[in-house]
Amino acid sequence: MPIDSPDISLNSKASVAGGQLSFFERYLTVWVFLCILAGIALGRLFPGLAVALDAMSLYQVSIPIAICLFFMMYPIMVKIDFSQAQRAVQTPKPVLLTLVVNWLIKPFTMVLFSQFFLGWLFRPLLAGTEMIRGSEIALADSYIAGTILLGIAPCTAMVLMWGYLSFSNQGLTLVMVAINSLTMLFLYAPLGRWLLAANNLAVPWQTIMLSVLIYVGLPLLAGTMSRTWILRHKGRAWFDQVFLKYLSPIAVIALLTTLVLLFAFKGDLIVRNPLHILLIAVPLFVQTNFIFLISYVAAQKLGLVYEDAAPAALIGASNHFEVAIATAVTLFGLNSGAALATVVGVLIEVPVMLMLVEVCKRTAFWFPREPEKATLADPRCIRPLS
């Protein structure tokens, strides 16, 4: 497929030649299931693992987990080209739409859906409590905290892939990724603390701010600096074909390691209550589809062309589960219900988003098209000429 933006091959997770998800990304849900099984087995065989990890901690932050989470975040941040942000001036409508949806609508609808399903409808099925920072809280409330952390973290990585597969404007997608990454650095901590406190989950301001600085700010700084240095001294081709090629497996290993450890600590709960995973997935599934719907309809009412409307809707629908997992682990602990809830977000992310990509392609005729781009798209995206 021809490319209308020179940066697609450098920032997308897709192969330009094949235009497909990588082997790991295609079967992400399968890997998460395998991590559940491996984690449960590990927890049963080595019950002292949690004690050993706790011993390797600094200010209640596990050093091994912190290392894993950094290498989970860094590969995402190093791919972001912030110089693309200047394009926002040329196409303000879709960028403003994503900012309004991601920061003024999505966090609050996530709270509403979580409270309705987990806090009320399913609450009798989520019996139990756990200790968080010396306080005993209901397991349902801990799950709600995890969904809130997911709801305030807009996707800034996989959305490049979703935009690519839906034949969207990749240049604009990069703009939205850059702007939302910077916005998350400033808004995630105060918004998270406010919403968690409003749901009777007290979180020290210093803790959540520190977690954002460590798991968003530090990888963002490291990624930006290393990207600039490599492009200047090694060139764009080396960055894309060599550096990213060897970096991607590190991110995969870090993610899988974190998930295995998480399920090692929550294995007993899952074995006793497998229904909890399904119940947590319900508000996340509803939220994903609802946010996509209102964003997609708003884009259509604003008169956006399809190539701009699709990524504007997809970036709000998907979540930055890496940030959510890192924050949940820091705030509530690796073996908390909140951390488990964020992992359920990983579990449903790929199949649900692939479904929404297909919805975009099959409804592209609802939108005006850019003729020179429409001819390059999948035939299902092309509106018959009259």
N, C-alpha and C positions, 0 to 999 in steps of 0.2 A: 504494500500500500504506500503510495507516495506520501511525503511528509510536507505539511505546510508550515511547520515551525522547526528551525534548525536545532532546537534544544530538546526535542522529544526523546531522541535516543540517549541523551545524556542524563535526563532526569527521570524518565519513566522506568518502571520495573519491567516493561515489556521488551521483548525482542522485536526490533523494527521489521525484521524479515518475517518473523512468524506472527507477531501481534497476539501472543498468547501469554497466559500466566506461566510463571516458572513452575517446575515440578512441585516444589514445596508449596507455593501459593495456591496451586490448583487443588491440592489435597490438604489444605490447612486444617479443615475440620477433622480429617482422618488423623492427622498428627496430634491434634488436641485430645482425641479419644485415646490414642496410644499413650499419651502423657498421663492421662487419668489412670490407665491401667498400670503403667510403670511406676507412677507416684504412689498408688495404693500399695503395690507390691513392695516398694522400697520402704514405705512407712511400717509395713508389717514385719519385714525382715530386719530393719535397722531402726527400732523405736527410739534409740538414743541420738538420732541424727539432729533433731530439733535442739537438744541440749548442746550438742557440739557446735552448731551454728550460732546459737545464742552466745556462746563463749567467745566467738570471733566477731564481736560487735563493738561499735563506738557510738555512745549516746543513743542506745537502743536501736541502732541501725546495723543490721547484719552486713558485715563487710563483703562476704561472698555474694550475697544477693545484690548489694549495691554495685558491685563490679559487673554482674550479669545484666542488670538493668541499664547501666551506662552503655554497654556494648549493644544492647537492644535498641537504644535511642540514637546513638551516634550515626550509624549508617543511614538513618532516615534524614537527619539534619544535614549531613554532608552532601546530600543530593539536591538540596534546595538552592536555587539560584535567586538570591534576593535582588539582583539587579533587574529581574523581571518585574519588580513591583512598580516601576515607572510606567508600565503599560496600563496601570489602573486608571490613570488620568484619561486614557483614550476610551476605555470601556467601563465607566463607573457603575452602571446599573447592575450588572450581575455581581460585581464585587460588593456593592452596598447590600444587595439582596442576601448574600451569604453572611455578611456581618450581622444583619438584623436577625436572620433566622438562627444563626449559631449562638448568638450572645443575648438576644432579647426574647426569644421564643423557646428554643430547644431545651435550655436548662429547666425551664419552668414546666413544660409539658412532661419532661422526664420525671419530675417530682410528682406531678399529678397522677401519671400512669403508675408509678411505683407505689405511691400511697394507696391508690385504688386497688391494685392487684395484690401487692405484697403486704401492705399495711392494713387492708380490710378484707378483701374477698378471699385471699389465700391464707390469711393469718392463722386461722385454726389449724392449718396443715403444716405450718412452719413453727411448731412448738419448740421451745428450748431457749437457752440463754448462753452467753459467753462473756468472758472478762476482757474488757478493753480499757487499758490504762488504769487498772485498779477498780473500774466500775463495771457492774453487771448490767448488760443490755440484752434486749430480746434479739433472737437470731433474725427475725424478720426486719428489725430496724437496721441491723448490720448489713443485710442484703440491700436494703434501700440505700444505705450510704454508698455501697459499691456502684449501684446503678446511677446515682447522682454524679459520682466521679466520672462515669462513662459519658453521661449526658452533657457535661460541660467541657468535653474534650473533642473538638471537631477533627476529623481525619485530615492529616497532612502528608500521608505517604501513599497508602493504597489507592487514594482517590485519583492519583496519576494513572494508575492502571485502569480504574473504572472509566475515566475520561477517554483513555486510549481505546478501550473496547467498545465504547459507545460512539466512536468517531466524532469526538468533541474537539473544541478549540483548545489544543494543549498549551498554547502560549497563555491563554487566559487562565487555564487551570493552574499553571505555575504561579501566576499573579495571586490567585486566591490562596494557594498553599503558603506562599511567602507572607502575605498579609495576616492570615489566620495564625500562622506560627508566631509572629511577633505579638499579635493581640493576645494569644494564649499566655505568653510570658508575663503579661501585665494583669490580665483579668482572671486567670484560672484560680489563683490563690484567694483573692478576696471573694469571688463569687462562690467558690467551693466552701469556704469557711461560713459564709452567710447562709447558704442553703443547708449545710449540715447542721448548723446551730439552730436553724428554724425547724429542723426535724428532730430536735432534742438530742443531737449528737455533738457534744462539746469537743471542739478541736482547738488546741492552742494555735493562735495566729502564727507564732514563730515556727511551729512545726510544719504547717502546710506551706508557708512561704519558703522554708528551707528545702522542702521536698521538690517544689517547683524549680527553685534555683539549681538544685543538684541534678534533677532528672530531665529538665527542659533547658534551663539556662546554660549549664555546663556543656552538655552535648551540642547545643546550638552554637556556643562560642567555639568549641573545639572543631565542629564541623565547618563553620564559616572560615575560620583561620586556615585549617588544613586544605580546604577546597581552594581558597585563594592562592595559597602557596603552591599547590600541586599544578593548578592551571597555569600559573605564571612560569614555573620552572620545568614542568614535565609536559605540558600541553594538554589540550582537551581530549585528544585521542587516547593518550596513556591513562588519563583519569577514568575514561569510560570503559576502555577495553581491558585494562590491567588492574587498576586500583579497585574499582567497584566489583570486578569479577572475584577478587580474593576477599573483599570485605563482606559481601553478602552472606557467605556461609557462617561468618562469625556472628552476625545478627541472628541467624537461624538457630545456631547452637545456644546463644544466650537466651533466646525466647523459650526454647524447648527446655533448657535447664531450669529456668525460673518456674515454668509450668509443672515440671516433674516435682520440684521441691514443694510447690504450693499444694499439689494433690497428695504428696507424701504426708503432709501435716493435716490435710482435711479428709484423708482416706476413710477414717472411721465414720465420719458424718455422711459421706457419699454412700458407703456401703449400707448404712442404716436407713438413709433417706435419699435414695436416688431420685425421688420425685422432686426434690428441691431444685435440681438442675433445670428440669422442665418448667417449674413454676417461675423461676427467675427469668427464664428465656421469654416468657409471655409478654411482660411489659416492655422488654427490649425489642422484641419483634414488632409490637404495636407502635412503639415510638419511632422505629426506623421507617416504617411505611407511612406513618402520619407526617413526619417531617419531610419525607420525600414528596408526598402528595401536595402539601401546602406550598413547598418551594417550587415544584414543577408547575402548579397552577398559577402561582404568583408570577413566575417567569413568562408564562403564556399571556397573562393579562398585561404585563409590562411590554409586550411586543418583542421579546428577545428572540433572536434566531435560534434554531435548534442547537447549533454548535456551541452556543453560550449557555443556553438553558439547561442542558443535560449536566454539565459539570457543576453548575450552581446548585442543582437539586441533589446531586450525588454527594457533594462534599458535606452537606448538612446531615444527610441520612446516615453516613458512616461515622465511626468513632475512632479516635486515636487511643486504641486500647492499651498501647504501650505506656503512655503517660498515666492512664487510669490505674493500671496494674501497679506501676511504680509508686504512685501516690497512696494507693490503698495499703500497700505493703508497709510503707513508711508510717502512715497514720495509725493503722489498726493492727498491723502485724501480718506476717506471712500466713499464719494459720487462722486468719479471721474470716468471717462470713463475707465481709466487704471485699476482700481480695478474691474470694471464690466467685462472687458476683461479677467482678470485672473479667474473669476468665471465661465466664459464660458468654460475654460479649465477643471474645475471640471465637468461640465455638460456632456462633451463628453468623459471624461477619461475612465470610466468603459466600456461602450459599444464598443468603438474602440479598447481598449486593449484586451478585450475578443475575439474580431474578430481576432486580430493578434496572440493571443495564439492558436486559432484554426488553423490559417495558419501554425504556427510552427509545430503543431502536424501532419498536413496533408502533410508537406513537409520534414519531418524528414529523409526520405529515400535519400534526396539529400546529406546527410552528412555521414561521417564514424560514427560508433556507438561503444560505450563501451559495449561489450556483456553482462557483468554482470548487467549493468543498463538497457539495452534494454529489457531484459526479465521482468523487473518490470514495464515497461511503458504501456501506453494505446496501444491496438492493432494497432491503426491507426499510431502509431509512429514507428512500427517495420517493418524494411525492410525484405522481404522474403529472407530466406537463399538459396544460390545457391549451 
